[in-house]
Amino acid sequence: MPSAVDTPAHDPAIDAIIDVRGLTKTYASGFQALKGVDLSIRRGEIFALLGPNGAGKTTLISIVCGIVNASSGTVSADGHDIVRDYRAARSKIGLVPQELSTDAFESVWATVRFSRGLFGKPRDDAYLEKVLRDLSLWDKKDSKIMALSGGMKRRVLIAKALAHEPQILFLDEPTAGVDVELRHDMWEMVRRLRENGTTIILTTHYIEEAEDMADRIGVINRGELIVVEDKATLMRKLGKKQLALQLQAPLEQVPDALASYPLELSADGQTLVYTFDAQAQETGIAALLRRLHDHGIDFKDLHSSESSLEEIFVSLVRKGREVRA
Ligand SMILES: Nc1ncnc2c1ncn2[C@@H]1O[C@H](COP(=O)(O)OP(=O)(O)OP(=O)(O)O)[C@@H](O)[C@H]1O
């Protein structure tokens, strides 16, 4: 399927820290979870990978992190092929998985030290202390993991992922089931990591999270990347604006003479909504208002709104389904 936005997902001109080419994955069941994904992640960016349930997000991340084998295609992390040069590639990457699978009987401190050791990194207690302080976990360093709240456990997963000083951090649904306050703390922390030069790739179902945080957005649907774009460009290119006019007197229907305008009348006949392209130079609003006036349609109030990333996302995924139908 052609990309809805014509920026190539793989761009040799950019300084890519992760390079994915022609990646496919067919599980033993015969299910094809990835159908030829090309993607370059820029060094130092926050990249949000969006997609409905079962789209292939976790499969993609798991392949890059060496947990799942690809069926075909290649991936490199900071220049290291993830198969041929597995250790070097993996040492560049930290993964915060969706599921909490940390040893409940260990202390926080033992857990992060162990994680660092796994990557053969020399002991550096000062670094680990900083990681725990940044995650507001320092006063819990001697607590057993099982004695922590869900939000704290999630932060321990992040501390574990950062223990070996990775340059790339994958966060798979970092804020699922996390309360609003903690979610905002997490966003703050992710931004701080990025300021320190870490490249962040996150998957999320909270689209406002991507809208708020990401530099670029990729949308994956049924194993295909359907869009990769700068967030701002995506919203500009695919966003729609709407002008809602609250009428002085209700209408029964849009007059035939205005049929050529993309107008919708609310069920109560009180509001006319005009949808226009956010990118267009000529919005057509002035002409529309004149026509309304000519037809004796007056309004008492008006307001405009822009589509959210959520609306753009839903329409992209829906379009993908229509193309296949
Ligand atoms: N081990 C497996 N064997 C067979 N099919 C699998 C396996 N793991 C995942 N799948 C299937 O591959 C597809 C993609 O799954 P994946 O977990 O990558 O999706 P996701 O985008 O991360 O979804 P979610 O948002 O629900 O976490 C799904 O249809 C899933 O059922």
The ligand as an ORCA input file, in Angstrom:
! r2SCAN-3c Opt
* xyz 0 1
  N       4.401    -15.883     19.431
  C       3.417    -15.598     18.578
  N       2.869    -16.553     17.792
  C       1.893    -16.252     16.904
  N       1.377    -15.011     16.719
  C       1.887    -14.044     17.463
  C       2.927    -14.258     18.434
  N       3.229    -13.075     19.025
  C       2.418    -12.157     18.436
  N       1.618    -12.739     17.519
  C       0.618    -12.051     16.682
  O       1.266    -11.063     15.908
  C       0.451     -9.897     15.820
  C       1.233     -8.689     16.294
  O       1.426     -8.787     17.693
  P       2.212     -7.648     18.489
  O       2.291     -8.104     19.918
  O       3.472     -7.349     17.789
  O       1.203     -6.428     18.332
  P       1.183     -5.017     19.075
  O       1.076     -4.008     17.999
  O       2.321     -4.904     20.008
  O      -0.190     -5.133     19.858
  P      -0.646     -4.528     21.289
  O      -0.912     -3.075     21.042
  O      -1.900     -5.289     21.536
  O       0.444     -4.810     22.268
  C      -0.803    -10.203     16.633
  O      -1.813    -10.610     15.765
  C      -0.385    -11.333     17.534
  O      -1.496    -12.152     17.845
*
